[in-house]
Amino acid sequence: MAVFREEFDNNSLLFDPVTGKAFYLNPVATFIWQQLCLECSFDEIEKGILSRFSNIPVDLKSDLDDFLRSLIDNGFVGNEV
């Protein structure tokens, strides 16, 4: 069970009290986490990022996949993402 805490600057902290693992999330990662909580698909998350943020890297799909994989590998989400 992860604890999510959003800060005033659109950054946030994701913490697993059982393992002690923590992730500091920038605004884009915070958005991704929120979309995962809404059970959005990979494509929906990607479209949401493109519509809400500027200066998105050309390899967004790869970056998004890497971030989701790190959440899975660290036990913050299941592998059904």
N, C-alpha and C positions, 0 to 999 in steps of 0.2 A: 504494500500500500504506500503510494508516494504522497508526500505532502507538497502541495504547490502553493507558493506565496508570491503574489505579484507585487512589485514595488511601484512607487509613484512614477518612475521614469520609463515605464513599459518594459523593463527588464524583470526577470523573476528568478526564483530559486526553486528547484525541484530536488526534494530530499527523500531518501528512503531511510526511515529511522531504524529499520531492522539491520540493514547492511552498512549504514553510515555513508553510503554513496550520495553525492550531491552533484547537480548540474546547475551552472549559472546560465540562464537563458537570456539571450538578447531579444529585442522586440520581434524579430522574425521567428525565432525558436519558440517564444511565448505564444505567438499566433498559432504555430504548428501544434503545440501542446493543447491549446484551447480547441482546435479543430479535431484533434484526436479524441478529446473528451466528448465531442459532439458526434463521434463515430463517422467522420467524413472520410472519403476515400482518398487515395494518393492523388488522383487527378483533381479532385475537388480542392485539396490542400494546395496543390501546385497552381491552379487557377486563382485561388484566393490570394496567394502570395503575389502573383503577377498583377492582380488588380489593386492591391493595397500598398505595395512597397515599390520604391524606385531603386535604381542601381542594382538590379538583380543580376547575378552572374549568368553567363550564357550556359553554364553547366548546372543549372538549377536542379534538373532531375537527378543528377549524380549527387549533388550536395544534399538534396532532400533525402535521397536513398541512404546516404552515409549517416545522416543525422538519425533517421528512423532506425537504422541498423544499430547505432550506438545506444539508443533507448532500449531496444530489444536485448542487446547483449548485456546491458547493465540491469536488466530486470524491471525497467520502468513501464514497459508495455509488453503485451504478448506478440507473438509473431504473425498474427492475423492482419496486421496493418497492411 
